[in-house]
Amino acid sequence: MPNTSHSKLILSGKILLALYFLLPGLMKFMQFELHLGLMQRHGVPAAELMLILAGIANIGGAVLLLANRHVRLVALGFAAYVILVNFMLHDFWNFEGIEAKHELQNFIKNLGILAGLLVLAGASKKRSLEMSSLLESDSKATSAS
């Protein structure tokens, strides 16, 4: 019998992580020029394309988390995304003064988000990517070997 308080904690964390990616994903499109300028300021290559892809990944991944679909895969994908964001956009070593401190704070905050994503991935079911089960909830799907 599953531990219900454990399940509620996992569900709460999953919802909060989904919101952490969903809201910024929406903002990437609602404030496109602002985000594009930030990415260009940090020297992100192909910034416009990367911003569009990031927005789609944020929204799509958040929806999958909320729908309990491929949670492990999404959490690992978001973990890779957070690592990229940390090194591309929170490059505190390239700044001085208050700006460096602000970027360092964001870098460290993202390490906490990364930790949560890794815990969620570890607590989630490993799934196969068979076409027949793509839309199936993680709670109903069979585990991959």
Secondary structure as UniProt FT lines:
FT   HELIX           4..30
FT   HELIX           32..41
FT   TURN            42..43
FT   TURN            45..46
FT   HELIX           47..66
FT   TURN            67..68
FT   HELIX           71..89
FT   HELIX           92..94
FT   HELIX           97..123
FT   HELIX           131..133
FT   TURN            134..135
FT   TURN            138..140
//
